[in-house]
Amino acid sequence: MLNNPAAQPSCSTLKAENLARFLIIERRQHLKEKIIEEAIELLWQSGQKQQALSLCKELVAVLSKEYGITPAAEINDMYKKIQYS
């Protein structure tokens, strides 16, 4: 079966599958970031400023180390808002 070219997925099929996987991962990452953003906001609103700032820093570190990306502008803005409140 492996020698049968008809049984092998085409290059375009593999590209489409890889793109779909990437989009799913990207969507999950966005949702995780939004959940953490909400947690930061709740910590801050409940008077836990230092915990909120710590969670912001942790989020930035994880995004940078594991994904090689920076957080959304909303996270940076939130950090500044909490820091100077």
C-alpha positions in Angstrom: 0.0 0.0 0.0 2.8 2.4 0.8 4.1 2.0 -2.8 0.8 2.8 -4.3 0.8 6.5 -5.2 -3.0 6.6 -5.1 -2.9 5.7 -1.4 -0.5 8.6 -0.6 -2.0 12.0 0.4 -1.2 14.7 -2.1 1.0 17.6 -1.3 -1.9 20.0 -1.4 -3.8 17.8 1.0 -0.9 17.8 3.4 -0.6 21.5 3.2 -4.3 22.0 3.9 -4.0 19.6 6.9 -1.0 21.5 8.3 -2.7 24.8 7.8 -5.8 23.6 9.6 -3.6 22.3 12.5 -1.9 25.7 12.7 -5.2 27.6 12.7 -6.5 25.4 15.5 -3.3 25.9 17.6 -3.4 29.7 16.9 -7.1 29.9 17.9 -6.4 27.9 21.2 -3.5 30.2 22.0 -5.7 33.3 21.5 -8.4 31.8 23.8 -5.8 31.0 26.4 -4.5 34.5 26.3 -8.0 36.0 26.7 -8.7 33.7 29.7 -5.5 34.8 31.4 -6.3 38.5 30.5 -9.7 38.0 32.3 -7.9 36.5 35.3 -5.5 39.4 35.5 -8.4 41.8 35.4 -10.3 40.0 38.1 -7.2 39.8 40.4 -6.7 43.6 40.0 -10.3 44.4 40.6 -10.3 42.3 43.7 -7.4 44.3 45.1 -4.7 41.7 44.3 -2.5 44.1 42.3 0.8 42.2 42.8 -0.7 38.9 41.8 -2.2 40.5 38.7 1.2 42.0 37.8 2.9 38.7 38.4 0.5 36.9 36.1 1.1 39.5 33.4 4.8 38.9 33.7 4.4 35.1 33.6 2.2 35.4 30.5 4.8 37.5 28.7 7.5 35.1 29.6 5.6 32.0 28.4 4.6 33.6 25.1 8.1 34.7 24.5 9.8 31.5 25.5 7.4 28.9 24.2 5.9 30.6 21.2 8.4 33.3 20.3 5.7 36.0 20.3 4.8 39.1 22.3 1.5 39.5 24.0 -1.4 41.4 22.5 -1.3 45.2 23.0 -4.2 44.8 25.4 -2.0 42.8 27.8 0.7 45.5 27.7 -1.8 48.2 28.2 -3.4 46.3 31.1 0.0 45.8 32.8 0.7 49.6 32.6 -2.8 50.4 33.9 -2.4 48.1 36.9 1.2 49.1 37.5 0.4 52.8 37.8 -2.9 52.5 39.6 
